[in-house]
Structure formats: C-alpha cells, structure tokens
Amino acid sequence: MNLIKPPEIFDRDVEWAELARFATDERPGATLGVVSGRRRQGKTLLLYELARATGGFYFGATEATSTESLRRFGGAVAATASTSP
C-alpha cells in the first residue's frame, strides 16, 4: 500500500515514507515503532495523519493522572469501536 502524504504536511518526505512503510508492513507479529524528536516539530501531526490515511486509531495523550488517562483512552477506544463497521 502506497500512502500519499497529506498536503497538510510540509516537507517531511523521508519521515512520512518511513512511517507509511512501518504502518503498512504486512509481516505477522507485533511490532513497536518509536517516534522521538524535539518539541513542536510536527510528530503529532505526522502520527495523526498516518492514522487517518490508514484508517487507524489515534489517541493523543495529555497531562493527566494515570486513572484519568486510562478513562480517556478507554472512552476513545469504545467510541472508535462503536463506529467501526
């Protein structure tokens, strides 16, 4: 699957290509990807747009207690599951 980079993402061709390759890898088994970098460089936008392009799930973490974070995450998963075909 070749994912076209959304126009909202300026430049970042290499980063988009690597994320798209990772997200569309069809090999069996679990994998873990790590995205790191300086603050305010567009990591969240890349991941959000990747989730949209692949029909995936995106949950943006915010500062909250562990209990609140888990409640929000559970609610987001439930909302996504109830709207999935």
Buried (B, 14 or more C-beta within 10 A) or exposed (E): EEBEBBEEBEEBEEBBEBBBEEBEEEEEEEEEEEEEEEEEEBBEBBBBBBBEBBEEEBEEEEEEEEEEBEEBEEEBEEEEEEEEE
